[in-house]
Amino acid sequence: MPYPAGHRNEMRKEIVQSARRLFNRHGFDGVSLNQIMAGAGLTHGGFYSYFKSKSDLYVEVLGCFFTDPEWKSCWEGVEVDLSSGDVGPQVVRAYLSRQHFEDVENSCPMTALPTDVARSSLSTKRAFETVFRAMVSVLERSAAGNSGPRRHQAQAIAALCVGGMVVARAMADRSYADELRDACMTVALQLGGWANGRKFKNGESKRAQRARAAAS
């Protein structure tokens, strides 16, 4: 019996999602093709009908919500509307959120895979750069640009978000990691000109959100 229309595309998406979760958790070298295919509910033998190699799959996994309209975060209570004029602060708060920090398997791959990328091929580095540039472009759209070129501000904010999350996850002391994320968020919002009198997307003030996060 033939597969229904769209079956192949759906299976490809399942493989990418399985690989993203596993790569984020264990790194590129710590994951086998058997594990990736099993996570997608498929057998190892079918892998090469979808991808040329593990590295080829890795390049596709590096996509994120900045470049893939079908990428869906599972960070509970965190949403980013890329069409919003207020997207800059949304991205900062989402990226440095407690939910993103805790949900390693569903991370944006820029926070989980940078050391792997640095050791990888030129095509992999270009894929990483494409995602980072897309993030900068999104941030640039709503940066205030009062103290310098918007692009420079956006680049610094993006680096602060990605780097801040990478360093926070390397901390043994959870309270210090949370303090670090909060510091990065505060500075990033200030750089973008989004700190004065702004409310969180869900209507809470920063102090209220901190209290709710601490209680959870």
C-alpha positions, 0 to 999 in steps of 0.5 A: 500500500503506497504511503499517503501524500506528504508522508516522506516530508513528515518522516524527514521532520521526525528525524530532524526533531529526534536529532535536535533533541538528542544533539542538544542533550548529548552533542554530535559525537555522543549520538548514533544514527540508530538512536536518531532513527529510533527516536523518530520511530524508524529503522537505521536502514532508512536514514540514507534515503533522507540524508547523505550523512550525519553531518548533512542532518546536523546542518538542518538541525541547526535551524531555529525559529528565526529561520524555520517557520515550522520550528516550534518551541516547547517552552511552556508559557513562552511565545515569540511573534516574529511579525510583532513590532515588539519582537525584540524584547520578546526574543530576549525574554524568551531566549533567557527565560527559565523555561528555555534554560530548563528545556535542554532537549528543545533548546535553540541549537545555538545554545547547545551546539556552539562548541560542536560547530566550532569543530565542524565543517565550513558548511556547518559553521555557515548554517550556524551563522545563518541562524545567528544572522537571522536572530540579529535581523529580528532584533534589529527591526525593533531596536531603538538605535538611540546610542549607535547603529541598530545592527551593532546593538542587535549583534551585541544583544544576540551574542549576550542572549546566546552566550548568557544561556551557554554560560548559565547552563555551565554553572553548578549553582542554580541560583547563580545561573538564574542571577546570570540570566537575569543580568543578561536579560536586563542589559540586553533589554537596555541595549535594545532600548526596551527597558523603560516602562515596558511590560512583559508580553503576558502583562506581568511586570518584571518583579511579578514574573520573578516572583512567579518563577521563584515560586515555581 
